[in-house]
């Protein structure tokens, strides 16, 4: 029996989930109603050989389109990468040679296929058309946009206001990205929120050329492990898709509960099971992501390795068993820590001492997660380990 394809309304609901902006939902709905495979564009400039989980957010959305039967186009900016995307830059990017770009593209696409279906992905290089254009064609293309349009970009505007130079070749970048959409006759373009301006230029150029304008899907920029800055290698808060399973699993286990929900949505397209204890939910998230970029067995072994290391660390710290039934009703971090010190080690700590010396300093941890809010509700489960200090840990049984 053939699997039933979702209706256009069901598909739309799935496709807009986790997005930051869609231009527009009604327009995208009409395209889905056409009943034909849509041409979905996602362009990348391979300026580095490896990708991290932040890069996979738009790739995951492209994969969703694939699974719904649409035509996925991974556009490799072998020409635009030699110019350099000025998005978010306070200075011009250092130029790359085409050989450097093509070498990066090999590993980039190989890693992208850990998310995308290789057999259902069309790879196109924008050098195929840009390297054939003569100067007359370039002038005609430039005549379709104005300097005022280009200076509406926040990064250009800020650099001009700060008396920082904006090189003329940088003004070409949004035009080139927009022209890619014309060449591909894309129905939908996917990109990060920082790419909105460039994608809008694509709509304008398509209109000028008499084409239907592409819909735009902006994906949010994924926060790194610190939960604050955008994931990037320079911020040292990234998880590379080619990292070994144990390292990948361990890094993912370090994120906060709040960030965990975001990772579930953006990296797996799922919601966290609210019935699970947060620690188990995080282990499942880490296992699923590790399995996606490696395999199921490697992910299971990575989890076992992490748990063995964690258990060993707490055993060495002298964890003391405490019965779950002894926990105070409606416990918060403060009351739980006080009870654990007294029940496990016969030590009485004042509320002030607990707050200043243990809780707000991050010493109190439940299964490795810091509990820094004294009044936050907490409900340990059997097997959970509450660390109070370097010398004091309890295990609930």
N, C-alpha and C positions, 0 to 999 in steps of 0.2 A: 504494500500500500504506500502511495506517495505521501510524503509529509505535506500537510496543508500549509501553504504560504500565508503569512499574515496579511490582513487587509491593509490598504494604504493608511487608514487611520491608526491601526496597530503599529505599522512600520514607522509612522511619524513619531508616535509616542516613544518608541525604542530609540529612534535616531536623535531625538532632541534631548534625551536623558543625558545628564552630565555636561551639557554644553554651557558655554558662557553667554553666547548670543547667536541667534539664528535670523538671517535676513532673507526672507521672512518665513514664519511657519506656514502661513497661508499659501505663499508662493511655492514652497517646497511640497506642500500637500497636493497642489495642482499638478506638479511634475510627477509625483508618485501615482497620481490618478491616471496618467497617460498610459500606464500598463506596459511600458517598454523599459529595458535596462537604461538607467541614467549613466552619463559619463561623469565619474567622480574624480576630481583632481586633487592630488596632494603633492606639493613640490618641496624638495629639500635641496639645500646646498651642502654637499659633503665637505665641509671645511675641516673635519676631523675624522679619524678612522673608526672611532667607536661611538656607540650611542648608549644613553642611559634611559632609565624608566621615564623621565620627563619627555624624552623624544617619542616614546611609544604611545602617549595619550592620543594624538591625532591618528596614529597608525591603527589604534584600537577602533576608532570611529570609522576609518576606511574599511577595516575588516568587517564591521557590522553591515556596511553597504554591500560588501562582497557576499555575505551570508544571505542577504535579501535578494541576490541575483543581479546586482548592478555591476557595471564595468569599472573596475578600479585602475586608476592610472597613477603610477609613482613616477613623478617627473624629477629627473636628476638635473640639477642646475649646473651642468658642467661649464656653461658660459657665464651665468650669473654669479657663480662662486668665484670666478676670477675677478669680478668687479667688487663683490662684497656687499652683503645686506647691511645697510646703515641703521636698521631698526634697533633702537635702544642704545645706540652708540653716541658717545660724546666726541669721538674722533673717528676718522676714516679707518676702515679695517685694513690690515696689511694684505697686499695682493698675494694670490696663490697662482702658481703655474697650472696649466691644464693637466700636465702629467701628475702633479700632486693631487689635483681634484679627482682625476680618474682612479688613482690608486686608493684614495679614501672611499670612492664610490663602491669599489669592490667589496670592502668589508662592511660598509654601511648597508648596502642592499642585502648582503648575506645575513646580517643581524636583523634587518627589517622583516625578513622572511620567517623569523621566529614568531611573528605576529600575523603577517599576511599569508594568504594562500598563494604560493609561488605560481601554480598553474593558472590562476585566475587574475594575475596581476600583469598589466602591461607596463613595461619600463621604457620611458622615452627620455632622450637627452635634448635640452633646449638649444644646444649648440647646433643641432641639425638644421635649424632655421636661422638662428642669429648669425652664424658664420657664412651664410649665403647672402645676407643682406648687403646691398651697396649703400653708399652715403646718401643717395637720393631717397631711398626707401627709409632710411633712418630719419632724415629730415621730415618726411611725410608723417612718420609715426610721431615724432616730437610735436608736430603741428596740431595734434589732437588733444594735447593737454596744455595747461598754462602754468607759468611760474607760480602764480598765486595758489593754484591747487597744490603744487609740490610743497610750498612753504606752509601749508596747513598742517603738515606732519609735525607732531610735537617735538620729535628729536631735532628736526631741522630748525624749527622755530626757536627752540631753546639755545641751540648752538649759535644762531644768528644774534639772539639777544645777549648772549655771553661773549660776543665778538670772537667766537671760535669759527674756524674756517669750515665751509661746506664745499667739498670738491664737486665739480660739475658732473663727473661720472656717477657720483652717488645719486644725483637727481634722476639719473636714467633707470635706477634699479626698480622703483615702483612701476615705471612704464614697461620695462622688460617683463616683470612678473605678470603684469596685466596682459601683455601681448601673448604670453604663454597660454592664457585662457582662450584667446582668439584662435590660436593655432590648434588647440586641442578641442575647441568647440565644447568646452566643459559645461555641464548642467549644474554642477555643484563644486565648490572649492572648499576644502577643509584647511584650517590653519589655526595657529595660536591667536589669542586676543591681540597680540602685538602686531599681527599681520593684517588687521582689519583694513587699514588705509590702502595697502597694496592690493587687497582683494577687491576693494571698491573701484580701484582704477581698472581692474579687469572687467567689471560690469560696464563701466563707461566706454571702454574700448570695444567691447562686444556690441554695445548699442550703436556705436559709430559705424561698425562694420555690418550692421543689419542682422546681427545674430540675436538669439534669445539670451537674455542676461542670466548669468549664473547665480544660483542661490549661494549664500555664504554661511558656513558653520564655523564659528569661533570656539575653539576649545580652551578651557582655562589653563594657565601655566601651573604646572605641578610644583608644590612646595617640596623642598628637600627634606632630609631626615631631621633637620632642626625645626621644621614646621614653620619657618619664618621666611627665609629667602627662597627664590626660585631654584629648583634643582640644577646644579651646574658643577662641573669639575673644579672651577676656580673657587667656589664656595666650600668645597670639600664636604658636600652634603648629598652626594649622589650614590645611586646604585647602578652600576654598569650591567648591561644585559649579558655581557660575556664574563662576568665575575664568576668564580667557582661557586658551586651550590652552598657550601658551608658559609662562605663570606656573605653571599647574598641573603641567606636566611637570617644570619646574625644581625646584619644591618637593618633588615626590615623589622626585626624584633625590638629595635631601639626606638621606634616611633611612638608618639603619644596616642592615646585612645581617640582623641578628636581627629587626628590626622589619619588614623586607621580607617575611619568611615570614608574619608575622601579617597584614599587609595583603593578601597573596595569599589567605589563608584567609577573612578577614572581609569584604573588599571585592569579591573576585572568586569566592569559593567554589571556589578551585583550590589546588593545591599547586605550589610552585616546582619547575621542572625542574632537578633536582640536577646534570644533565649540563652545564648552561650555566655559563659563568663568571659570578660574582656580579654583575659590572657589566652584562653582557648581560641577565641575569635581571631586574635592576632597570630597565633600559631597556624591557624587554618589559612589566613591571608598569606602569610609568609610561605607556607607550603605550596599553595596554588600558584603564586607568582614564580617561585623557584621551579616548579614543575613545568610551567609554561616556557621558560627559557632554557631548561635542561630536560629533565624527564621525571616521571612519577617516582621512580625508585631513588634517584639522586635527591629528590626533595624530601622523601621519607628519611633517608639516611642523614640528611642535613639536620632535620628536626631532632633525630635521635642523638646526634652529636652535640647539638646545642643543649638539649635537656640533660645529657650526661655531664657536660661541663658545668651547667648551672647547678645541678644537684651536688656535684663534687665540691663546688665552691661553697655551697651553704652547709654541707656536712663538715667541711674543714672549719667553718665559722662556729661550729658547735650548736646547730639548730636544736631547739628543745620542742618536744611534742606538746600540743595543747588541744584539748577536746573542743570541737566546734560548738558543742552545747553550752560551753562556759562563756561564750562571747556575749557581752552586754547587748540588750535589745536596742535596736536603732543606733548602732554604733557609727561613729564618725572616726576620722583618722586619729583625732586627739584621744578619744576614749579607748579606741582599739590599741593604740600604742601604750597607753597607761596600763591597760589590762595585761598586755603581753609582757611588759617589764615585770609586773608584779606576779602574774601567774607563772611565768616561765623562769624568772630569776630572783623572785622575792625582793625586787627593787621598786621602791616607791619614787615616782618622779612627779614634780609639780607641773601644772599646766604650762606655766611660764618656761620652765626648763625644757619641757618637751617641744614647745613651739620654737624656741630660739636655738637650741642645740641639736635637735634631731629632725624636726619636721621641715622647717623652712630652709634648712641646709641641704635637704635632699637625702639625708641619711636613711630615713624611713622609706622602705621600698616593698611593694607587694609583687612578688615574682619578677623582680628586676625593674619594675616601673616606679618611679619616684612619686611619693604622695606628699605634695608640698602645701596642700590646702588643709589646715587643721579641721575645718568644719565639713569637709566633703564626706558624704555617706560612703561607707565601704562595707562589703559583705563577703568575707573570705569563704572559699569552698574547700572541701577536703582535698588535701595535697598541696594547697597553697603555702608559700613560704613568705613570711613577713620578716624582713630584715630591719632591725632597729638601729644597729650601729655595726662597726666592723667586727665587734666581738659578740654581738647578740643577735640571734635569729631564732624564730619559732616556726614550727611546721604544724598546720592544723590537720587534725585527724578525726 
